Amino acid sequence: MKDITGTIRQLAEEALPDSSLFIVHIYTSLSGRKQSIKIKIDGDQGVSIDQCAQISRKVGRQLEEMDLIENKYQLEVSSPGLEHPLSIDRQYPKNIGRLLNIEMNDGKLMKVRLDDVKNGKLTVSAVIEEKRKEVFLDPIEIPLDSIKQAKVLISF
């Protein structure tokens, strides 16, 4: 199964139309009746539905040509979406200026505004609520490797 996932990753990387797009994660479930492959991609400026469709066609065609998977399967290529945590360091820069919920490795939770990303560190301004208004504290740096999970907050 690991070899298949590695092969799928290689095919997906080769199918990326340019270097602004990157693979976030590949999920494979190739046992049982409902076999599926999910490729999550993102881009430095986001990813379009057309780009996902293009990658899906290329990867699907190559999987069929290689006859890599014996049974019927479903192939899905999509962006991770805002509801998914940021998984890789390369996802942070495009979210500068947005609010994030961060869970630190030590369990501490923080609501912050992402101000900058450099040299493996985030510069963030913690957000507190004061008299029903959000107030931003002085910026601090957080090493990326001290973050367990970060999610973009959707504001309306």
Rosetta constraint file for C-alpha pairs under 8 A:
AtomPair CA 1 CA 5 HARMONIC 6.31 0.50
AtomPair CA 1 CA 30 HARMONIC 7.90 0.50
AtomPair CA 2 CA 6 HARMONIC 6.13 0.50
AtomPair CA 3 CA 7 HARMONIC 6.11 0.50
AtomPair CA 4 CA 8 HARMONIC 6.09 0.50
AtomPair CA 4 CA 68 HARMONIC 7.59 0.50
AtomPair CA 5 CA 9 HARMONIC 6.11 0.50
AtomPair CA 5 CA 26 HARMONIC 7.29 0.50
AtomPair CA 5 CA 27 HARMONIC 7.89 0.50
AtomPair CA 5 CA 28 HARMONIC 6.74 0.50
AtomPair CA 6 CA 10 HARMONIC 6.24 0.50
AtomPair CA 7 CA 11 HARMONIC 6.19 0.50
AtomPair CA 8 CA 12 HARMONIC 6.05 0.50
AtomPair CA 8 CA 59 HARMONIC 7.68 0.50
AtomPair CA 8 CA 63 HARMONIC 8.00 0.50
AtomPair CA 9 CA 13 HARMONIC 6.08 0.50
AtomPair CA 9 CA 26 HARMONIC 6.96 0.50
AtomPair CA 10 CA 14 HARMONIC 6.22 0.50
AtomPair CA 11 CA 15 HARMONIC 6.19 0.50
AtomPair CA 11 CA 59 HARMONIC 5.94 0.50
AtomPair CA 11 CA 62 HARMONIC 7.51 0.50
AtomPair CA 12 CA 16 HARMONIC 6.46 0.50
AtomPair CA 12 CA 23 HARMONIC 7.74 0.50
AtomPair CA 12 CA 39 HARMONIC 7.85 0.50
AtomPair CA 12 CA 55 HARMONIC 6.94 0.50
AtomPair CA 12 CA 59 HARMONIC 6.02 0.50
AtomPair CA 13 CA 22 HARMONIC 7.47 0.50
AtomPair CA 13 CA 23 HARMONIC 7.11 0.50
AtomPair CA 15 CA 55 HARMONIC 5.45 0.50
AtomPair CA 15 CA 58 HARMONIC 6.11 0.50
AtomPair CA 15 CA 59 HARMONIC 6.68 0.50
AtomPair CA 16 CA 21 HARMONIC 6.46 0.50
AtomPair CA 16 CA 22 HARMONIC 7.36 0.50
AtomPair CA 16 CA 55 HARMONIC 6.35 0.50
AtomPair CA 17 CA 21 HARMONIC 7.51 0.50
AtomPair CA 17 CA 51 HARMONIC 7.80 0.50
AtomPair CA 17 CA 55 HARMONIC 7.86 0.50
AtomPair CA 20 CA 43 HARMONIC 5.44 0.50
AtomPair CA 20 CA 44 HARMONIC 5.43 0.50
AtomPair CA 20 CA 45 HARMONIC 7.49 0.50
AtomPair CA 21 CA 41 HARMONIC 6.96 0.50
AtomPair CA 21 CA 42 HARMONIC 5.73 0.50
AtomPair CA 21 CA 43 HARMONIC 4.12 0.50
AtomPair CA 21 CA 44 HARMONIC 6.52 0.50
AtomPair CA 21 CA 46 HARMONIC 7.98 0.50
AtomPair CA 21 CA 47 HARMONIC 7.29 0.50
AtomPair CA 22 CA 41 HARMONIC 5.66 0.50
AtomPair CA 22 CA 42 HARMONIC 5.56 0.50
AtomPair CA 22 CA 43 HARMONIC 5.95 0.50
AtomPair CA 23 CA 39 HARMONIC 7.40 0.50
AtomPair CA 23 CA 40 HARMONIC 6.11 0.50
AtomPair CA 23 CA 41 HARMONIC 4.43 0.50
AtomPair CA 23 CA 42 HARMONIC 6.39 0.50
AtomPair CA 24 CA 39 HARMONIC 7.87 0.50
AtomPair CA 24 CA 40 HARMONIC 5.41 0.50
AtomPair CA 24 CA 41 HARMONIC 5.23 0.50
AtomPair CA 24 CA 42 HARMONIC 6.50 0.50
AtomPair CA 24 CA 80 HARMONIC 7.66 0.50
AtomPair CA 24 CA 87 HARMONIC 6.66 0.50
AtomPair CA 24 CA 88 HARMONIC 6.67 0.50
AtomPair CA 25 CA 39 HARMONIC 6.17 0.50
AtomPair CA 25 CA 40 HARMONIC 5.20 0.50
AtomPair CA 25 CA 41 HARMONIC 7.15 0.50
AtomPair CA 26 CA 37 HARMONIC 7.31 0.50
AtomPair CA 26 CA 38 HARMONIC 5.73 0.50
AtomPair CA 26 CA 39 HARMONIC 4.64 0.50
AtomPair CA 26 CA 40 HARMONIC 6.19 0.50
AtomPair CA 27 CA 37 HARMONIC 5.82 0.50
AtomPair CA 27 CA 38 HARMONIC 5.03 0.50
AtomPair CA 27 CA 39 HARMONIC 6.50 0.50
AtomPair CA 28 CA 35 HARMONIC 7.87 0.50
AtomPair CA 28 CA 36 HARMONIC 5.94 0.50
AtomPair CA 28 CA 37 HARMONIC 4.60 0.50
AtomPair CA 28 CA 38 HARMONIC 6.41 0.50
AtomPair CA 29 CA 34 HARMONIC 7.84 0.50
AtomPair CA 29 CA 35 HARMONIC 5.41 0.50
AtomPair CA 29 CA 36 HARMONIC 5.18 0.50
AtomPair CA 29 CA 37 HARMONIC 6.39 0.50
AtomPair CA 30 CA 34 HARMONIC 7.63 0.50
AtomPair CA 30 CA 35 HARMONIC 4.56 0.50
AtomPair CA 30 CA 36 HARMONIC 6.12 0.50
AtomPair CA 30 CA 37 HARMONIC 7.69 0.50
AtomPair CA 30 CA 73 HARMONIC 7.72 0.50
AtomPair CA 31 CA 35 HARMONIC 6.08 0.50
AtomPair CA 34 CA 73 HARMONIC 6.84 0.50
AtomPair CA 34 CA 74 HARMONIC 7.91 0.50
AtomPair CA 35 CA 71 HARMONIC 7.85 0.50
AtomPair CA 35 CA 72 HARMONIC 6.90 0.50
AtomPair CA 35 CA 73 HARMONIC 4.63 0.50
AtomPair CA 35 CA 74 HARMONIC 6.34 0.50
AtomPair CA 36 CA 73 HARMONIC 5.13 0.50
AtomPair CA 36 CA 74 HARMONIC 4.58 0.50
AtomPair CA 36 CA 75 HARMONIC 5.91 0.50
AtomPair CA 36 CA 76 HARMONIC 7.77 0.50
AtomPair CA 37 CA 73 HARMONIC 7.35 0.50
AtomPair CA 37 CA 74 HARMONIC 6.18 0.50
AtomPair CA 37 CA 75 HARMONIC 4.87 0.50
AtomPair CA 37 CA 76 HARMONIC 6.22 0.50
AtomPair CA 38 CA 75 HARMONIC 6.02 0.50
AtomPair CA 38 CA 76 HARMONIC 4.75 0.50
AtomPair CA 38 CA 77 HARMONIC 5.92 0.50
AtomPair CA 38 CA 78 HARMONIC 7.78 0.50
AtomPair CA 39 CA 75 HARMONIC 7.88 0.50
AtomPair CA 39 CA 76 HARMONIC 6.15 0.50
AtomPair CA 39 CA 77 HARMONIC 4.73 0.50
AtomPair CA 39 CA 78 HARMONIC 6.47 0.50
AtomPair CA 40 CA 77 HARMONIC 5.96 0.50
AtomPair CA 40 CA 78 HARMONIC 5.18 0.50
AtomPair CA 40 CA 79 HARMONIC 5.20 0.50
AtomPair CA 40 CA 80 HARMONIC 5.50 0.50
AtomPair CA 41 CA 47 HARMONIC 7.44 0.50
AtomPair CA 41 CA 52 HARMONIC 7.86 0.50
AtomPair CA 41 CA 77 HARMONIC 7.24 0.50
AtomPair CA 41 CA 78 HARMONIC 6.09 0.50
AtomPair CA 41 CA 79 HARMONIC 4.99 0.50
AtomPair CA 41 CA 80 HARMONIC 6.73 0.50
AtomPair CA 42 CA 46 HARMONIC 5.78 0.50
AtomPair CA 42 CA 47 HARMONIC 5.58 0.50
AtomPair CA 42 CA 79 HARMONIC 5.52 0.50
AtomPair CA 42 CA 80 HARMONIC 7.09 0.50
AtomPair CA 42 CA 91 HARMONIC 7.57 0.50
AtomPair CA 43 CA 47 HARMONIC 5.30 0.50
AtomPair CA 43 CA 91 HARMONIC 7.80 0.50
AtomPair CA 44 CA 90 HARMONIC 7.62 0.50
AtomPair CA 44 CA 91 HARMONIC 7.22 0.50
AtomPair CA 44 CA 93 HARMONIC 7.67 0.50
AtomPair CA 44 CA 94 HARMONIC 6.11 0.50
AtomPair CA 45 CA 94 HARMONIC 6.51 0.50
AtomPair CA 46 CA 94 HARMONIC 7.95 0.50
AtomPair CA 47 CA 51 HARMONIC 6.56 0.50
AtomPair CA 47 CA 52 HARMONIC 7.35 0.50
AtomPair CA 47 CA 79 HARMONIC 6.65 0.50
AtomPair CA 48 CA 52 HARMONIC 6.43 0.50
AtomPair CA 49 CA 53 HARMONIC 6.16 0.50
AtomPair CA 49 CA 78 HARMONIC 7.56 0.50
AtomPair CA 50 CA 54 HARMONIC 6.10 0.50
AtomPair CA 51 CA 55 HARMONIC 6.25 0.50
AtomPair CA 52 CA 56 HARMONIC 6.06 0.50
AtomPair CA 52 CA 77 HARMONIC 5.50 0.50
AtomPair CA 52 CA 78 HARMONIC 5.74 0.50
AtomPair CA 52 CA 79 HARMONIC 7.78 0.50
AtomPair CA 53 CA 57 HARMONIC 6.16 0.50
AtomPair CA 53 CA 77 HARMONIC 7.11 0.50
AtomPair CA 54 CA 58 HARMONIC 6.39 0.50
AtomPair CA 55 CA 59 HARMONIC 6.06 0.50
AtomPair CA 55 CA 77 HARMONIC 7.21 0.50
AtomPair CA 56 CA 60 HARMONIC 5.78 0.50
AtomPair CA 56 CA 75 HARMONIC 7.19 0.50
AtomPair CA 56 CA 76 HARMONIC 6.99 0.50
AtomPair CA 56 CA 77 HARMONIC 5.69 0.50
AtomPair CA 57 CA 61 HARMONIC 5.99 0.50
AtomPair CA 58 CA 62 HARMONIC 6.29 0.50
AtomPair CA 59 CA 63 HARMONIC 6.09 0.50
AtomPair CA 60 CA 64 HARMONIC 6.23 0.50
AtomPair CA 60 CA 75 HARMONIC 7.14 0.50
AtomPair CA 61 CA 65 HARMONIC 6.19 0.50
AtomPair CA 62 CA 66 HARMONIC 6.02 0.50
AtomPair CA 63 CA 67 HARMONIC 5.95 0.50
AtomPair CA 63 CA 68 HARMONIC 5.78 0.50
AtomPair CA 63 CA 69 HARMONIC 7.34 0.50
AtomPair CA 64 CA 68 HARMONIC 6.97 0.50
AtomPair CA 64 CA 69 HARMONIC 7.90 0.50
AtomPair CA 69 CA 73 HARMONIC 7.87 0.50
AtomPair CA 80 CA 84 HARMONIC 5.93 0.50
AtomPair CA 82 CA 151 HARMONIC 7.53 0.50
AtomPair CA 82 CA 152 HARMONIC 6.23 0.50
AtomPair CA 82 CA 153 HARMONIC 7.87 0.50
AtomPair CA 82 CA 154 HARMONIC 7.48 0.50
AtomPair CA 83 CA 151 HARMONIC 7.20 0.50
AtomPair CA 83 CA 152 HARMONIC 7.47 0.50
AtomPair CA 84 CA 151 HARMONIC 6.71 0.50
AtomPair CA 85 CA 149 HARMONIC 6.27 0.50
AtomPair CA 85 CA 150 HARMONIC 5.39 0.50
AtomPair CA 85 CA 151 HARMONIC 4.50 0.50
AtomPair CA 85 CA 152 HARMONIC 7.23 0.50
AtomPair CA 86 CA 91 HARMONIC 6.23 0.50
AtomPair CA 86 CA 92 HARMONIC 7.26 0.50
AtomPair CA 86 CA 149 HARMONIC 7.05 0.50
AtomPair CA 86 CA 150 HARMONIC 5.60 0.50
AtomPair CA 86 CA 151 HARMONIC 5.98 0.50
AtomPair CA 86 CA 152 HARMONIC 7.68 0.50
AtomPair CA 87 CA 91 HARMONIC 7.32 0.50
AtomPair CA 87 CA 149 HARMONIC 7.77 0.50
AtomPair CA 88 CA 92 HARMONIC 7.86 0.50
AtomPair CA 89 CA 120 HARMONIC 7.93 0.50
AtomPair CA 89 CA 144 HARMONIC 7.44 0.50
AtomPair CA 91 CA 95 HARMONIC 7.28 0.50
AtomPair CA 92 CA 96 HARMONIC 6.91 0.50
AtomPair CA 92 CA 117 HARMONIC 6.99 0.50
AtomPair CA 93 CA 116 HARMONIC 7.17 0.50
AtomPair CA 93 CA 117 HARMONIC 6.07 0.50
AtomPair CA 95 CA 114 HARMONIC 7.03 0.50
AtomPair CA 95 CA 152 HARMONIC 7.70 0.50
AtomPair CA 96 CA 113 HARMONIC 7.78 0.50
AtomPair CA 96 CA 114 HARMONIC 5.02 0.50
AtomPair CA 96 CA 115 HARMONIC 5.49 0.50
AtomPair CA 96 CA 116 HARMONIC 6.04 0.50
AtomPair CA 96 CA 117 HARMONIC 7.83 0.50
AtomPair CA 97 CA 113 HARMONIC 6.10 0.50
AtomPair CA 97 CA 114 HARMONIC 5.34 0.50
AtomPair CA 97 CA 115 HARMONIC 5.70 0.50
AtomPair CA 98 CA 113 HARMONIC 5.61 0.50
AtomPair CA 98 CA 114 HARMONIC 5.81 0.50
AtomPair CA 98 CA 152 HARMONIC 6.96 0.50
AtomPair CA 98 CA 153 HARMONIC 7.34 0.50
AtomPair CA 99 CA 111 HARMONIC 7.02 0.50
AtomPair CA 99 CA 112 HARMONIC 5.56 0.50
AtomPair CA 99 CA 113 HARMONIC 4.34 0.50
AtomPair CA 99 CA 114 HARMONIC 6.28 0.50
AtomPair CA 99 CA 152 HARMONIC 6.07 0.50
AtomPair CA 99 CA 153 HARMONIC 5.42 0.50
AtomPair CA 99 CA 154 HARMONIC 7.89 0.50
AtomPair CA 100 CA 111 HARMONIC 5.79 0.50
AtomPair CA 100 CA 112 HARMONIC 5.36 0.50
AtomPair CA 100 CA 113 HARMONIC 6.11 0.50
AtomPair CA 100 CA 114 HARMONIC 6.92 0.50
AtomPair CA 100 CA 150 HARMONIC 6.35 0.50
AtomPair CA 100 CA 151 HARMONIC 5.41 0.50
AtomPair CA 100 CA 152 HARMONIC 4.51 0.50
AtomPair CA 100 CA 153 HARMONIC 5.30 0.50
AtomPair CA 101 CA 109 HARMONIC 7.14 0.50
AtomPair CA 101 CA 110 HARMONIC 5.76 0.50
AtomPair CA 101 CA 111 HARMONIC 4.63 0.50
AtomPair CA 101 CA 112 HARMONIC 6.49 0.50
AtomPair CA 101 CA 150 HARMONIC 5.65 0.50
AtomPair CA 101 CA 151 HARMONIC 5.28 0.50
AtomPair CA 101 CA 152 HARMONIC 6.53 0.50
AtomPair CA 101 CA 153 HARMONIC 6.67 0.50
AtomPair CA 102 CA 109 HARMONIC 5.69 0.50
AtomPair CA 102 CA 110 HARMONIC 5.14 0.50
AtomPair CA 102 CA 111 HARMONIC 6.32 0.50
AtomPair CA 102 CA 112 HARMONIC 7.45 0.50
AtomPair CA 102 CA 147 HARMONIC 6.97 0.50
AtomPair CA 102 CA 148 HARMONIC 7.68 0.50
AtomPair CA 102 CA 149 HARMONIC 5.86 0.50
AtomPair CA 102 CA 150 HARMONIC 4.40 0.50
AtomPair CA 102 CA 151 HARMONIC 6.55 0.50
AtomPair CA 103 CA 107 HARMONIC 6.02 0.50
AtomPair CA 103 CA 108 HARMONIC 5.79 0.50
AtomPair CA 103 CA 109 HARMONIC 4.60 0.50
AtomPair CA 103 CA 110 HARMONIC 6.52 0.50
AtomPair CA 103 CA 147 HARMONIC 6.17 0.50
AtomPair CA 103 CA 148 HARMONIC 5.55 0.50
AtomPair CA 103 CA 149 HARMONIC 5.17 0.50
AtomPair CA 103 CA 150 HARMONIC 6.29 0.50
AtomPair CA 104 CA 108 HARMONIC 5.21 0.50
AtomPair CA 104 CA 109 HARMONIC 6.34 0.50
AtomPair CA 104 CA 146 HARMONIC 5.93 0.50
AtomPair CA 104 CA 147 HARMONIC 4.45 0.50
AtomPair CA 104 CA 148 HARMONIC 5.06 0.50
AtomPair CA 104 CA 149 HARMONIC 6.90 0.50
AtomPair CA 105 CA 146 HARMONIC 5.53 0.50
AtomPair CA 105 CA 147 HARMONIC 5.50 0.50
AtomPair CA 105 CA 148 HARMONIC 4.78 0.50
AtomPair CA 110 CA 126 HARMONIC 6.94 0.50
AtomPair CA 110 CA 127 HARMONIC 7.94 0.50
AtomPair CA 111 CA 126 HARMONIC 5.95 0.50
AtomPair CA 111 CA 127 HARMONIC 5.55 0.50
AtomPair CA 111 CA 128 HARMONIC 7.73 0.50
AtomPair CA 112 CA 124 HARMONIC 5.91 0.50
AtomPair CA 112 CA 125 HARMONIC 5.34 0.50
AtomPair CA 112 CA 126 HARMONIC 4.24 0.50
AtomPair CA 112 CA 127 HARMONIC 5.19 0.50
AtomPair CA 113 CA 124 HARMONIC 5.47 0.50
AtomPair CA 113 CA 125 HARMONIC 5.20 0.50
AtomPair CA 113 CA 126 HARMONIC 6.45 0.50
AtomPair CA 113 CA 127 HARMONIC 6.97 0.50
AtomPair CA 113 CA 136 HARMONIC 7.84 0.50
AtomPair CA 114 CA 122 HARMONIC 7.08 0.50
AtomPair CA 114 CA 123 HARMONIC 6.38 0.50
AtomPair CA 114 CA 124 HARMONIC 4.70 0.50
AtomPair CA 114 CA 125 HARMONIC 6.78 0.50
AtomPair CA 115 CA 122 HARMONIC 7.48 0.50
AtomPair CA 115 CA 123 HARMONIC 5.37 0.50
AtomPair CA 115 CA 124 HARMONIC 5.15 0.50
AtomPair CA 115 CA 125 HARMONIC 6.96 0.50
AtomPair CA 115 CA 139 HARMONIC 7.88 0.50
AtomPair CA 116 CA 122 HARMONIC 5.81 0.50
AtomPair CA 116 CA 123 HARMONIC 4.94 0.50
AtomPair CA 116 CA 124 HARMONIC 7.00 0.50
AtomPair CA 117 CA 121 HARMONIC 5.81 0.50
AtomPair CA 117 CA 122 HARMONIC 4.62 0.50
AtomPair CA 117 CA 123 HARMONIC 6.20 0.50
AtomPair CA 118 CA 122 HARMONIC 6.59 0.50
AtomPair CA 120 CA 143 HARMONIC 6.01 0.50
AtomPair CA 120 CA 144 HARMONIC 5.63 0.50
AtomPair CA 120 CA 145 HARMONIC 7.80 0.50
AtomPair CA 121 CA 141 HARMONIC 6.19 0.50
AtomPair CA 121 CA 142 HARMONIC 5.39 0.50
AtomPair CA 121 CA 143 HARMONIC 4.23 0.50
AtomPair CA 121 CA 144 HARMONIC 5.28 0.50
AtomPair CA 122 CA 141 HARMONIC 5.47 0.50
AtomPair CA 122 CA 142 HARMONIC 5.13 0.50
AtomPair CA 122 CA 143 HARMONIC 6.27 0.50
AtomPair CA 122 CA 144 HARMONIC 6.57 0.50
AtomPair CA 123 CA 139 HARMONIC 6.22 0.50
AtomPair CA 123 CA 140 HARMONIC 5.55 0.50
AtomPair CA 123 CA 141 HARMONIC 4.45 0.50
AtomPair CA 123 CA 142 HARMONIC 6.43 0.50
AtomPair CA 124 CA 139 HARMONIC 5.22 0.50
AtomPair CA 124 CA 140 HARMONIC 5.51 0.50
AtomPair CA 124 CA 141 HARMONIC 6.30 0.50
AtomPair CA 124 CA 142 HARMONIC 7.49 0.50
AtomPair CA 125 CA 136 HARMONIC 5.68 0.50
AtomPair CA 125 CA 137 HARMONIC 5.41 0.50
AtomPair CA 125 CA 138 HARMONIC 5.77 0.50
AtomPair CA 125 CA 139 HARMONIC 4.35 0.50
AtomPair CA 125 CA 140 HARMONIC 6.34 0.50
AtomPair CA 126 CA 136 HARMONIC 5.69 0.50
AtomPair CA 126 CA 137 HARMONIC 5.30 0.50
AtomPair CA 126 CA 138 HARMONIC 7.38 0.50
AtomPair CA 126 CA 139 HARMONIC 7.17 0.50
AtomPair CA 126 CA 140 HARMONIC 7.99 0.50
AtomPair CA 127 CA 134 HARMONIC 6.23 0.50
AtomPair CA 127 CA 135 HARMONIC 5.63 0.50
AtomPair CA 127 CA 136 HARMONIC 4.75 0.50
AtomPair CA 127 CA 137 HARMONIC 6.36 0.50
AtomPair CA 128 CA 134 HARMONIC 5.70 0.50
AtomPair CA 128 CA 135 HARMONIC 5.35 0.50
AtomPair CA 128 CA 136 HARMONIC 6.56 0.50
AtomPair CA 128 CA 137 HARMONIC 7.62 0.50
AtomPair CA 129 CA 133 HARMONIC 5.42 0.50
AtomPair CA 129 CA 134 HARMONIC 4.60 0.50
AtomPair CA 129 CA 135 HARMONIC 5.98 0.50
AtomPair CA 130 CA 134 HARMONIC 6.25 0.50
AtomPair CA 130 CA 135 HARMONIC 6.50 0.50
AtomPair CA 142 CA 146 HARMONIC 7.12 0.50
AtomPair CA 142 CA 147 HARMONIC 7.93 0.50
AtomPair CA 143 CA 147 HARMONIC 7.30 0.50
